[in-house]
């Protein structure tokens, strides 16, 4: 009988150790995943800021393009390059 009790005691101890190691491993995995989520969120935030900046550049470029197409700008550019219009005296 003592052998049976000792054997059962060793099995319980081994199961407890195995369970504890499993919990420790799972805790480490959860912590690692939380860190990865934080890193990815920071990357997404940075990319969103870059997208906003690029969208602003596009909007500014479109505004400049619209201005460059206007008659006023073309006339100003012509004067800068020395062109004169017949209506000029």
Residue pairs with C-beta under 8 A, 6 or more apart in sequence:
67 73
75 85
78 85
